[in-house]
Every structure is written in structure tokens, then in C-alpha cells.
Amino acid sequence: MTTSVERRRFLKSMAAAGLILPGMSLVNGASAANEKLDLGEPQSFSFDALIKRAEAMSKSPYEPPVAPDPEIVGKIDYDIHGKLHYKREFSPYADGSGTYPLTFFHLGMYFAKPVHMHLVDGGKSREVVYTPDYFDMPEDSIARKLSENSGFAGFRLHENVERDDWKTQDWAAFLGASYFRAIGDEGQYGLSARGIVVNTATSQPEEFPDFREFYIEPAKSANAPVTVYALLDGPSITGAYRFYLTRGEGVTMDVEKHLFLRKDIERLGIAPLTSMFWYSEQNKSFRFDWRPEVHDSDGLELWTGNGERIWRQLNNPEIIRTSAFGDKNPRGFGLMQRDREVSHYLDGVRYHRRPSLWVEPLGAWEDGAVQLVEIPTDDEIHDNIGAFWVPNAPAKAGNSYQFRYRLYWQANNPFPMDKLAHVTATRMGRGGNPGTVRPKDELKFSVEFEGEILGTLAYGEFPEVIVSTSRGEIVRTKIEPIMDTRIWRAAFDLKVEGTEPVDLRMYLKRGDAPLSETWMYQHLPGLRGQTRE
């Protein structure tokens, strides 16, 4: 499920160069912008028809997309691609016929599969036919030799056309396989979502199905959504998607997907999220870097069907590890960036502003599990974290699925825990007490909680700490307020032998009621005191 090193570097460089910046219409074929575009003949279009196409495709052998003029596309490397800029005068909806102008990404070595773009109005669609004239490029660029109607690599939505800076500011981008991203209310790109996950971290090779066609319908006002339809195709699966993208404080996307399986799939991941976690405060000592923390997300947050709120701190393990959190009709889950202190990163790429991404299921999701995949990484250029919903029933050839959910790209959970304290930090250190001989076979865990509910504790009242472990022994449990802060620290020592993982679970309790969310952590004794080069 990891993206390639080149892809991550490419996206970061695009952002640094101002081509994907935080915060970046043709309706009836008569607008000024439309007149400059080479458009195909009008075709009837409906979502129902797209669904039927996807179903029909699933009953035919898979035909992989082939790069047009592969000898040319294969030479459009990082440097050449960075000089290909879509001209804003060719931006659909830049004339005000839609609210959010649209621009396209050029094909290249790292995005070689053609994606065909269509503009939709009144039940009709017209394909935007590729021509090099749409792009600013050097006179000697090899991209000028690419054939007409070769397709594009992806697209992005820019800010409201009424803004003076819309030409340089965008807020959503679809680029590469079924990946897409949006900015949060902090105005920064970060983690990605995917249309589907197929066989991530299984005995089978992972597949990366592609969005092969997009059909885009403009927003008629700032409060209205941009509607994006997509046709998915891959060796084992096809699908039809409808996205409603709304620009507000951050970005909200309503997603409806209809999936059809060509082949059996070992792991079918619904509403997949992918992010990067290198290290944070709990494992900084095991990494070589000058910054205090480096991550796009620091935890997986869960809201289960029975109402439990859970925080699972992310890990950078020594081998690929998958954790499953069984549930029925979950209320939500997300990869979150909780730590917003700029001093905790000291970096020019604004990790403290990276969006969190929360998934709210719409309708019944029945039995399944949120699965978390953690992959080893030794740098920040890899997307090494994945989270998605996996139905319990086997994914067999001929099966079809329909899912609806809402994605919230914003700094914080859209459903805050008003009556529960939340975890703000996980720390690790030597076991035992200061001033005593420290036991060599014990490790101390310190978990920090904050929340308005902790302010209701009477003077001298202490929460009860409920902590458990999958193996080993918990000793010396303690809780105390940290002076001159609003933080409560719950600490315990773990005595354990061997190198097998240890699953830890803890929450604060007052009387018969929980006072906090549930903290979960997978301790990896084999990593302690080690570095990976």
C-alpha cells in the first residue's frame, strides 16, 4: 500500500514549487474558457449508466492502461515534468460559469497511465482532448512530441474564482492510481485517501486500481459541491464513484461507490486512508534526525458501534504489522494529527498544519474491522501507514458492494469528545522510581490526558487508572496532575520478557463511568534501544 519514493518526492516538490499549494465554468459549451478548449462531441451521461459500465467491465478480462507514446512519456522525468505548467487561460470554469476553476496534470514518468477528463452539464459530457498547447513548456521539451488526445495524469480544484489568488491556490487534487488529497482548515496538504485497497500487506501482490475516467460537474456557488464521477478499473475489481466535494473550513467529501469484483480478493479495504509516521515523542531516541517529531499523522482514532472512543498511537515497526479492530456499524475512524505545536516539529514543511482525515460511514456497514497497517520506514518520503474498513465476509469474484461515507479533511475530529478526556502524548522511559536502582527488565509508559471533564474533579480527587496488557505484568501504576498545566499523567511500568509485541490498553475511570477515551498502544520490545539505518 505504500506509494513509491518517487511519487512522494514528486508531490512534495510540486507543493514546494507552488504547483500544489494549500488552499488551489464550463456549463453549456458557450463560455469563454470552453471556446479555448478542444472538446469531444457531447455524449449522454448519468451515474446509473456509469455504474452499469463498471459492472459490465467486471465480466470482461482486464485490459491495463498503456502510456501513449511510452518512449516519450518515459523520458518526462522529475525535472522535465516540473517545467510543465497548465495555462490558467485554459482552466474550465475560470470564466465564472463555475465557482472553482479546474486544471490538469501532465503525464510523465511517474504518472504514465492516461486518465481521460470530461466536463458534465445537463446530462451531457464532453471530453477535454489533450494538446500540448494547454501547457507552458520549454521549446525543447520532449513533452511537445506527445500525441494529441493522450489524456492527462490527474486534476486539481482551485479556490473560488472570485479570489485574487485562485491561480496559485488549490484545495483538492486527484493524481496517481486512485489517490486523492485535500487541504484541511489549516490550509495544508498532508495525508491521502484512496478509492480502494486491494491486497495490502497480504500473501498476494498488492494491486493499485486506477481511476481511468473522470466526469466533473461544477459548483454553481461557493456553498454548493463540485461533483466528480470516476470510473475505477483494476485486475481484480471495477467500480463507479460519485464524489461531492464541498469547500468550507477544510474540505468535506461525500463518497458513494459501487464495486464489482473480477477475482477473489484476500483483503478488500473500504474508505482507505494512507499517511506517514516516522517518529514522535515516544520513539524519538531510536531515530537519527535533528527534529523532535516527523509525521503527517500520529494516531488512529476510532468511534465504535457501541460508542467507545479509542486512540491508537502509531508505530514505525521493524516489520510490516497489521492490527484489526473488530466492529459492527462503526460510527467513524480516522488518521489524525493531534499534535499541533510548531515547536514539536521545527520544520519548514508545516507538519503541525497537516490535516486529519475522519471517515463517517453513511448507512449500515455491518460486521467487519478497521484494519491498521504499519510499515517500516527510515525516512519521511514514504507513506507507511494505512487504515481502512474490511468487511468480514470473503470478497469473492462476482460479488458487488455499495458503500457511502463522508470524509472530513480538517484539523480536528468533527465529532469532539465533550465528555471524555483525550490523549495528547505517549512517552516511554526507564522503569522504576527516581533515586532507586532501576530494574532492567521494566519499561515505563507515561500517557498524558487533557479535557474539560478533568477540570470537574474535586480537590484531592484522582481518577482510577484501568490498564491491561496482552502479556507480561503491569506494576507501579500512578496518576497525577502535572503542575502549572491542565494535563494529567497516567504512568505504569511494564515487566515483560522476549521480543513479541505487547498490546496495551488503558483508560481513566470515575465511579462506574469512563472519564477518558481508551488509549491503545502496541509495544515492540524488539525495537527498544535499536536504530535502523
N, C-alpha and C positions, 0 to 999 in steps of 0.2 A: 504493500500500500504506500510505500514511500515514493515521493517524486524523485526524479533524478537530480543529481547535484547541479547539472547544467540548468535544469528548469528553475530551481530555487535561486541560483545565482542570477539567472536572466530576469526573473521577476523583481528581485531586489535592485538590480541595476536599472530596470525600467523605472522603478519608483524614484531611485536616486537621481535619474536623469530628467525627472519631471514628466515622464510619459505615462505613468500610472500614479497620479497624485491623490492625496486624501481630499475627500470632499469633491473628482472629474465626472417642421414635420410635414413628414410627407404623409398626407392623408388620402388624397384622391388623384395623385399624379399630376397636379396642376401647380404645385408650389415651386418657388424659385430653386430651392435645393434639389427638388426632384428633376427639374429640367436639365440639371448638370450631370445627372447620373445615367448610366447605361442600364436600363431596367428591362427585364424579360417581359413577355406577354402576360397579361392578367390571367390568373388561374383561380378557380374556386377553392376556398379554404374553410375548414372548420376543424375544431378539436376532435369531434367524433370521427371525422374522416382520417385524421392523423392516427388516432387510436386503432382504427381498422387497418391502416397501413402497417403499423408496428406489429399487430397480430399476424397479418399475412406474411410479413418478413420472417417471423419466428418459425414458420413452417417451411422455409426455404434455406438452403445452405448459406452460410456466412460468406460474404464477399468483402474482404478487407479494403479499406480506402487506400488508394495509391497516390503518392505525391505526384502532381503534374510536373512534367519535366524534372524528374528526380535528380538528374545530373546538375540542374541549375539550383533547385531548392536545397540540395545537399551542400552547396557551396555558400549559401547565405548564412554565414556563421554569426557568432555573437557580435563582432564588430560591425559587420555589414548590416545586420538586422537593426542595430542600434541607430543607423542613419536613415531608416525608412520611417517617415512620419506621415500619418494620414492628414491630408489637407482639410482644414476646417470648412472651407467653402463647399466641400462635398459631403458635409455631415447631414444626414437625414434629420429633419425636424429643427435644424438651426434657423429656419426662417420663421419659427413661431407656430407652425402648424402642429407641433407637439411641444411639450414642456421641456423634455430632456433630450438634447441632441445625442446622436449616436455616431461613434467612429469605429473603425475596424482595424484589426491587427493583421499584419502581413505574414504570409507563410515564410518559413525558414527552417534551418537545420533542426532546431529543437521543437518546432511546431510544424511538421511537414504534412500532416493529414489535412486535406481540404475540407472546409466547412462552408456550406452554402447558406447565404443570408437572404432572407425575404422580408419585405415590408408588407404589412397587412392593413387593409381598410375595407370595411363594409362587406366582409365575406369574400374578399379577393386578395390574392397575394401576388407580388411581383419580385422576382429575384434581382438582387443587385449584382450585376455582372462585373467581375473583377477586370480592372485595367490598370496598368502601372501609372496612368495619369492621375489616379486618386492619391498618389503618394509623392511627397518630396523625397527625392533620392539623388545621389550624385550622378553626374552624367555617365561615369564609367561603371556604375553599379551593375553587377550581373543580374540583379532583380529585373532590370529592364528587358531581359530576354525571356521572361516568363510569359507563357501563353495567355491569351485573353480567356476570361471566364475560368480561371484556375481555382477560384474560391479564396477564402480568407482563413486565417488561423483562429479568429475569435472576434469579440466585440466588447465595447465598454459603453456605459451610460455616463454622460456628463451632467454637471449641475444645471440647474434651471437656466434656460436660455436668457432670462432677464438679468442674470448676474453678469457683471463685467468680466469676471474671471472664468466663465464657463469653459473657455477653450483649453484651459490648463488644469481644470479641476474635475475629477470624475469620482463616482461613488459606487460603481459595481462593474465587474469585469468577468467575462466567461472566456477562458483560454486554456486549452490543453485537455484532451480526453473529455471527461465530464466534470472538470474542476470549475469552480466559480468562487468569487470573493466579493466582499463588500466592506465599506468602511463602517466604523461604529460612531457613536456620538462624540468620541474623542478625535474624530477626523483622521483616522489612520487605518491602513490595511494591516492585516496580520494573518490569522489562520484562514483556511479554505474549507469549503464544503464540496461534496461530490454528488453526482447524480445517483450513483450506485457503487457498491463494493462487491467484487466477485472474487472469492477465494483468497482473501487477505490472510496471510500467516496460516496456511493450511498445507496439507501434503501435496496439493495441486499448485501449479504455477498461477500466480495472480494474473487476472485479466483486467484490462483497462478499456472498457467500452467507451465509445466516442459519441458525443453529440454530433451527428452528421449534418443536420439542418436546423436552422433557427428561423422562426417566424415572429416578427416583432411588431407589436401594435402600440402606438404612442399613448402617453398620458395626456389628457386634454386639459389638466390643471395640475397645480403643484400638489394637491391632496389626492389626486387620482393615481392609481397604479399604472406602471408600464407593464404590459402583458407580453410575456415571452413564451412561445411554444417551442419545444425541442423534440427532435426525433433521435432516439438512442439506438445504437447498433453495436453488437459485440459478438464474439464467437459463441457465447452461451446464452445471450439474452438480448431482447429488444425492448423498447419502451417509448411511450409518448408522455411528454411532460407539459404541464402548464404552470408558469410562474407568474404571480402577481407581485411586482416589486414596488414598494412604497418608500419614498424618501421622506423621512421625518427626523427625529432626533436619533440618528443612526439610520439603519435600514431594516425594514421588515419584508419578508418574502413568504407568501403563501404558496405552497408547493402541492400539486396534485400529480401523481404518477401512476401510469398503467403499465405493468410489466408482464412480459411473456417470455417463458424460458424455452430455449432451443435444446439445452442439455441439462443434466443434473448439475447442481452447484453445491459444493461442500459447505461454503459459508456465504450466505447472501446477506449483505449489510444494507439496511434501510436508513435513510437520513444520515449518511456518513459525514463525519467531521474529521479533518486532519490538521495537525498542528505540530509545533516544535517545542521540545523541552530538553535543554542540555543540562542545566543545573539550577538549583535555588539554594536557599539558606541551609537546607537540611543536608546537602551533599557537596557543598562548595569545596570542602577540603580535599575532595577526590578528583578535582579538575584543575587543569592548568589554564588559567586565564586571569586577566587583571580586573575584570568586572565582578561585582558582588553576585549578580544573577544574570542568566541569559535564558529567556524563554518567551514564547508567544502566549502560552497558557501555563498555568501552574496547578490546575486540578480538574478533575471530573466531578461535576455536581449532578446529583440525582434527586428526583422527587418521585417516589414510588407510588404505585397504585393505591397502597394502603396509607399514604400520607407521610411516610418517613422522609426526612431530608437528610441527605448523605453528602459528605465531602471526601473524595478520594484523592489524596495528594499524588501527583505524578512522579514517576521514576524514570531514570535513564539506566536500564538494566544491563547486565553483562551478556544476555542472550535475549532473543525475542520472547516476550511473555504476553499471554492473553489472560485477562480476567473477565469473568462473566457475572453479571448481577441480574439474577432471575427476577421476573416481574410479570404482572398481568395488567394491561391497560395503564402503562406509566403515565404520570402527569407531565413529565418532562425530563430532559437531561441536557447537559452542555459541557463543552470545554471552556473553562473560564479563566480569565486573567484577573485575579483578585488584587494582587499587589500592584498598587498604583503610585508608589513612592518613587519619584525620579532618582533619588539618592540610592535606591536599591539596585539601580542598573548602571548609571553613569555612562550612558551610551548615546551616540548620536543618531540611532535609528528608532528611538522612542518606543522601546518595549513597554514602558509604563502607559502608553496610549493604545496598545493593541486591543482590538475588540474581543469581547467574549461572544460566544455563539450558543444560543439556547434553542432547543428543539421542543416545540409544544405539539404533541400529537393531536390531530383533529379527527374525532371518531374513534371507534374501538380498535385497539391493536392486539387484543387477545394475549395469548401466552407467548413468552419469548424472553429475551435477555438483552440488556445493554452490555455490549462487549467492548472492552478497552484493550487495545493493542499497543504495547510499548516496545520500541525497537532501539537497540544500542546506537548511540551516535557520539562522535568525538568532535563535533563542530555544530554551528548554528545554521548551516546551509541545508540541513536535511529536515524534511517533515517526517518525524519519527514517532508521532503519536496519532492513533486513530480511535474513534469512538462511533458506534453505530448500533442500531437495533437489529437483532437477528431473531426471526420467528422460530418457534420450537419445531414446527412441522418441517419435515425434509423438503428441500427445494428440488423438485423433480421436473424433468423435461415435460413440457406440456402444461405445467402449472401457470396460472396467471394471478396477478396480485394488483390490488389498488390501495394506495396509501395517500393520506392527506396529512400535512403538518405545516406548522408555521415556524420560520426561522427568525430569530431576533439577533441582529448584529448591533450590539451596544455594550457599554462598559460593564453593566451590572445585570444581574438576573431580573427579568421583567416581573417576576413574582417573588418579591423580597420576603424574608422570614422575619416578620414583625415581632413574633412572639418567641423566637428562638435566637440564642447567641450563635454566632458563626465563627469558623476557624479563620484566623488571619496569618498564622505561621506555624510551621513544623520544624523543630530543631532537634539535633542529636548531639550527644556528648558522652563523656565517661560516666559510668555508673558510680554509685556510692555517694557519700556526702563529703563536702569540702572539709579539709583538716583531718581526714581519716585515710586509712590505707584503702585505695580504690580497688575493688575486685576486678580482675582482668577478664572475667567471663560475663560481665554485665554491661549493658549499654543503656544510657538514659535517653528518654524521649520527653521533650517538652513541647506541649501544644498550647498555643495561645488563642483565647476566645475573646470576642468583643460582641457587644449588642446592648440595646436599651434595656432588655429584660434583666441583665446583670445589675443594673442600677437600682432595681427594686429590692435587692437583697438587704435585709436589715443589718445594722452594725453588728459584727461578730457572727453573722450567718454565713455559712460556707456551703457551696453546692456539694452534692455527693458525686464522686467520680466512679463511673461504671466502665471498667476496662476489661477486655478479654484478649486472648491470644490463641492462635491455631496450634501452637506448640511452644514448649518452654514454660517459664514461670514469670509471673508479674510480681515484683517486690517493690517496697518503698513508694507507694502511691501518695501523692501530695497535691494539694491545690492551694493557691494563694493569689491575692491581687498584687499586681506589680505597682509599686508606689509611684505616684505622680502620673499615672496613666489610667485609662479605662479598661485595661487588659487584665484578664485572669489567666494565670498559667496553671495548667494541669500537667503534672510530671509523674513519670513512673520509670522504674528500671526493669529491663528485660534480661532475664538469665536464660540463655539458650546455647545449645551445642550444635555443631555441624553447619553446613552452608546452605541447606534447603531454605526456601522462602518462608517467611513468617507473616501471617495475616493478622494485623492488629485492628482492634475496634474499640472506640471509646465515645462516651457522651456524658454530659453533665445532667444531673437529676435534682429536682427539688420535690420532696414528698413522693408522690406517685407519678409525677408528670416530668417529661423531659424538659430540660432548661436550655438545651443546645441541639444543634444538628449532630448527626453521628459522624465522627472522624474515623476514616479508614486509611490504612497505610500498609503496603507490602514491603516489609523489611527484607533486604537481601544481604544476609551475613557475608556471603562470598565477595561482596564489593567493599566491605569495610577495610579501610586502610590501603586500598589499592588505587592505582591510577591506570588509565588506559591511554596509550599513545597512538 
